[in-house]
């Protein structure tokens, strides 16, 4: 039950998670170009990579403090991020049905 409480606290406590403005600006510019050029799959891939980066690398200390006592918290987060990126890369190379 403690692990579930830590998990919910990680996603609901907004006072400690930070995203640098410069990175947010780069994210918006890259996604805007992807949308303008019609590269929707690439835009999704960029979005998921930024979310994984912000969630795990930029806020790593908070994540480890929250899930440091559990052995599966970090593993689940990293594996789910890797699975998302792999699925998006596979989808990226699929041909469109237009």
C-alpha positions as CSV (number, residue, x, y, z in Angstrom):
1,X,0.0,0.0,0.0
2,X,3.0,2.3,0.6
3,X,4.2,1.9,-3.0
4,X,0.7,2.9,-4.3
5,X,0.8,6.0,-2.1
6,X,4.3,6.9,-3.3
7,X,3.2,6.4,-6.9
8,X,0.1,8.7,-6.5
9,X,2.2,11.3,-4.7
10,X,4.7,11.3,-7.5
11,X,2.1,12.2,-10.1
12,X,0.0,14.6,-8.0
13,X,2.7,16.6,-6.2
14,X,3.3,19.5,-8.6
15,X,5.5,21.6,-6.3
16,X,8.7,19.6,-6.8
17,X,8.5,18.6,-10.5
18,X,10.1,21.2,-12.7
19,X,10.6,21.7,-16.4
20,X,13.2,24.2,-17.6
21,X,11.7,27.0,-19.8
22,X,14.4,26.6,-22.5
23,X,13.6,22.9,-22.9
24,X,9.9,23.6,-23.0
25,X,10.6,26.2,-25.7
26,X,12.7,23.7,-27.8
27,X,9.9,21.1,-27.4
28,X,7.2,23.5,-28.7
29,X,9.4,24.6,-31.6
30,X,10.3,21.1,-32.7
31,X,6.7,19.9,-32.4
32,X,5.4,22.9,-34.3
33,X,7.7,22.2,-37.2
34,X,6.7,18.5,-37.1
35,X,3.0,19.5,-37.3
36,X,3.6,22.1,-40.0
37,X,5.5,19.6,-42.1
38,X,2.9,16.9,-41.6
39,X,5.3,14.6,-39.7
40,X,2.8,13.5,-37.1
41,X,4.6,10.3,-36.1
42,X,7.8,12.1,-35.6
43,X,6.0,14.7,-33.5
44,X,4.7,11.9,-31.3
45,X,8.1,10.4,-31.0
46,X,9.6,13.8,-30.0
47,X,6.8,14.3,-27.4
48,X,7.3,10.9,-25.8
49,X,11.1,11.3,-25.7
50,X,10.7,14.8,-24.0
51,X,8.3,13.4,-21.5
52,X,10.6,10.5,-20.7
53,X,13.5,12.9,-20.4
54,X,11.7,15.3,-18.1
55,X,10.2,12.6,-16.0
56,X,13.2,10.5,-15.4
57,X,16.4,12.5,-16.1
58,X,15.5,16.1,-15.2
59,X,13.6,15.1,-12.1
60,X,15.6,12.0,-11.2
61,X,16.4,13.1,-7.6
62,X,12.7,13.5,-6.8
63,X,11.9,10.2,-8.5
64,X,14.5,8.3,-6.6
65,X,13.4,9.9,-3.3
66,X,9.9,8.9,-4.0
67,X,10.5,5.3,-5.2
68,X,13.9,4.7,-3.7
69,X,12.6,2.3,-1.1
70,X,10.7,0.1,-3.6
71,X,12.7,-2.1,-6.0
72,X,10.1,-2.1,-8.8
73,X,9.3,1.7,-9.1
74,X,12.3,2.7,-11.1
75,X,12.2,-0.5,-13.2
76,X,8.6,0.0,-14.2
77,X,9.1,3.6,-15.1
78,X,12.2,3.0,-17.2
79,X,10.7,-0.1,-18.9
80,X,7.5,1.6,-19.8
81,X,9.4,4.5,-21.3
82,X,11.6,2.2,-23.3
83,X,8.5,0.2,-24.5
84,X,6.8,3.5,-25.6
85,X,9.8,4.6,-27.6
86,X,10.2,1.1,-29.2
87,X,6.5,1.0,-30.2
88,X,6.7,4.6,-31.6
89,X,9.9,3.7,-33.6
90,X,8.2,0.6,-35.0
91,X,5.1,2.7,-35.9
92,X,7.3,5.4,-37.4
93,X,8.7,3.0,-40.0
94,X,5.2,1.6,-40.9
95,X,3.8,2.9,-44.2
96,X,0.8,5.1,-44.2
97,X,-2.5,3.7,-45.6
98,X,-3.3,6.7,-47.7
